[in-house]
Amino acid sequence: MALADRETNVKSRDTAIGTTKRESRLPLISLVLGILAFTGMMISIWAIFLYAPTDAVQGDAQRIFYIHVPMAWLAMVAFGVRSGEHGGRGMHA
């Protein structure tokens, strides 16, 4: 451990990939999109439970489609975007 007691002229640097330090604050666009997403979800929940009429055949159980179908579409779009980023090579390119 003789090297541990020696001083060097090497500057310490970030060991993470990219070596650039990022601010811990969220960018403004992330904040705006987060607020818009939260507002949209609150409006959707209000519309599902208070505005939309109850189905005559299925009753209240039909209301799950108002959340389930858009979430399924969002999941498929997200999957497509992520797989498109890698050019079809898989996640470990």
C-alpha atoms as a printed R data frame, in Angstrom:
   type eleno elety resid chain resno       x      y       z
1  ATOM     1    CA   MET     A     1   0.000  0.000   0.000
2  ATOM     2    CA   ALA     A     2   2.893  2.322  -0.593
3  ATOM     3    CA   LEU     A     3   1.017  4.044  -3.390
4  ATOM     4    CA   ALA     A     4  -1.847  4.975  -1.096
5  ATOM     5    CA   ASP     A     5   0.361  7.341   0.916
6  ATOM     6    CA   ARG     A     6   1.669  9.104  -2.198
7  ATOM     7    CA   GLU     A     7   0.128 12.221  -3.615
8  ATOM     8    CA   THR     A     8  -0.423 12.358  -7.352
9  ATOM     9    CA   ASN     A     9  -1.285 15.067  -9.816
10 ATOM    10    CA   VAL     A    10  -4.241 13.072 -11.168
11 ATOM    11    CA   LYS     A    11  -7.507 14.926 -10.745
12 ATOM    12    CA   SER     A    12 -10.381 12.933  -9.331
13 ATOM    13    CA   ARG     A    13 -13.202 12.443 -11.762
14 ATOM    14    CA   ASP     A    14 -16.654 10.992 -11.852
15 ATOM    15    CA   THR     A    15 -16.504  7.243 -12.411
16 ATOM    16    CA   ALA     A    16 -19.923  7.081 -14.045
17 ATOM    17    CA   ILE     A    17 -20.186  6.664 -17.776
18 ATOM    18    CA   GLY     A    18 -20.130 10.026 -19.467
19 ATOM    19    CA   THR     A    19 -18.145 11.651 -16.646
20 ATOM    20    CA   THR     A    20 -20.283 14.772 -16.774
21 ATOM    21    CA   LYS     A    21 -22.060 15.689 -13.601
22 ATOM    22    CA   ARG     A    22 -25.711 16.433 -14.017
23 ATOM    23    CA   GLU     A    23 -27.880 18.641 -11.928
24 ATOM    24    CA   SER     A    24 -30.203 16.865  -9.553
25 ATOM    25    CA   ARG     A    25 -33.097 19.132 -10.536
26 ATOM    26    CA   LEU     A    26 -35.567 18.009 -13.149
27 ATOM    27    CA   PRO     A    27 -35.600 19.951 -16.403
28 ATOM    28    CA   LEU     A    28 -38.531 22.289 -16.905
29 ATOM    29    CA   ILE     A    29 -40.062 20.102 -19.623
30 ATOM    30    CA   SER     A    30 -40.201 17.123 -17.228
31 ATOM    31    CA   LEU     A    31 -42.010 19.232 -14.670
32 ATOM    32    CA   VAL     A    32 -44.509 20.523 -17.231
33 ATOM    33    CA   LEU     A    33 -45.155 17.049 -18.651
34 ATOM    34    CA   GLY     A    34 -45.573 15.625 -15.155
35 ATOM    35    CA   ILE     A    35 -48.147 18.274 -14.259
36 ATOM    36    CA   LEU     A    36 -50.002 17.691 -17.537
37 ATOM    37    CA   ALA     A    37 -50.007 13.915 -16.991
38 ATOM    38    CA   PHE     A    38 -51.290 14.278 -13.436
39 ATOM    39    CA   THR     A    39 -54.015 16.700 -14.552
40 ATOM    40    CA   GLY     A    40 -55.048 14.394 -17.382
41 ATOM    41    CA   MET     A    41 -55.265 11.404 -15.058
42 ATOM    42    CA   MET     A    42 -57.395 13.332 -12.571
43 ATOM    43    CA   ILE     A    43 -59.777 14.422 -15.350
44 ATOM    44    CA   SER     A    44 -59.937 10.835 -16.621
45 ATOM    45    CA   ILE     A    45 -60.714  9.432 -13.186
46 ATOM    46    CA   TRP     A    46 -63.399 12.068 -12.692
47 ATOM    47    CA   ALA     A    47 -64.927 11.253 -16.088
48 ATOM    48    CA   ILE     A    48 -64.817  7.497 -15.475
49 ATOM    49    CA   PHE     A    49 -66.510  7.514 -12.099
50 ATOM    50    CA   LEU     A    50 -68.732 10.599 -12.160
51 ATOM    51    CA   TYR     A    51 -69.489 11.574 -15.774
52 ATOM    52    CA   ALA     A    52 -69.738  8.363 -17.829
53 ATOM    53    CA   PRO     A    53 -73.067  6.587 -17.567
54 ATOM    54    CA   THR     A    54 -73.259  3.060 -16.166
55 ATOM    55    CA   ASP     A    55 -73.536  0.362 -18.826
56 ATOM    56    CA   ALA     A    56 -76.942 -1.335 -18.940
57 ATOM    57    CA   VAL     A    57 -75.556 -4.863 -19.364
58 ATOM    58    CA   GLN     A    58 -72.204 -4.933 -17.572
59 ATOM    59    CA   GLY     A    59 -72.843 -2.275 -14.942
60 ATOM    60    CA   ASP     A    60 -69.911 -0.674 -13.145
61 ATOM    61    CA   ALA     A    61 -67.515 -3.475 -14.134
62 ATOM    62    CA   GLN     A    62 -67.426 -2.041 -17.660
63 ATOM    63    CA   ARG     A    63 -65.645  1.088 -16.400
64 ATOM    64    CA   ILE     A    64 -62.328 -0.776 -16.144
65 ATOM    65    CA   PHE     A    65 -62.080 -0.586 -19.929
66 ATOM    66    CA   TYR     A    66 -61.700  3.197 -19.667
67 ATOM    67    CA   ILE     A    67 -58.358  2.690 -17.874
68 ATOM    68    CA   HIS     A    68 -57.235 -0.723 -19.116
69 ATOM    69    CA   VAL     A    69 -57.393 -0.115 -22.883
70 ATOM    70    CA   PRO     A    70 -55.433  3.188 -22.902
71 ATOM    71    CA   MET     A    71 -52.799  1.672 -20.583
72 ATOM    72    CA   ALA     A    72 -52.441 -1.326 -22.891
73 ATOM    73    CA   TRP     A    73 -51.947  1.000 -25.863
74 ATOM    74    CA   LEU     A    74 -49.389  3.035 -23.929
75 ATOM    75    CA   ALA     A    75 -47.477 -0.108 -22.976
76 ATOM    76    CA   MET     A    76 -47.342 -1.282 -26.583
77 ATOM    77    CA   VAL     A    77 -46.183  2.134 -27.825
78 ATOM    78    CA   ALA     A    78 -43.497  2.257 -25.133
79 ATOM    79    CA   PHE     A    79 -42.332 -1.232 -26.105
80 ATOM    80    CA   GLY     A    80 -42.164 -0.192 -29.752
81 ATOM    81    CA   VAL     A    81 -40.210  2.968 -28.962
82 ATOM    82    CA   ARG     A    82 -37.706  1.115 -26.785
83 ATOM    83    CA   SER     A    83 -37.195 -1.657 -29.336
84 ATOM    84    CA   GLY     A    84 -36.896  0.920 -32.104
85 ATOM    85    CA   GLU     A    85 -34.099  2.669 -30.212
86 ATOM    86    CA   HIS     A    86 -31.971 -0.444 -30.461
87 ATOM    87    CA   GLY     A    87 -32.691 -1.107 -34.099
88 ATOM    88    CA   GLY     A    88 -34.156 -4.527 -33.364
89 ATOM    89    CA   ARG     A    89 -30.882 -5.760 -31.840
90 ATOM    90    CA   GLY     A    90 -32.369 -6.439 -28.416
91 ATOM    91    CA   MET     A    91 -31.684 -4.641 -25.180
92 ATOM    92    CA   HIS     A    92 -28.011 -5.622 -24.870
93 ATOM    93    CA   ALA     A    93 -26.527 -4.058 -27.958
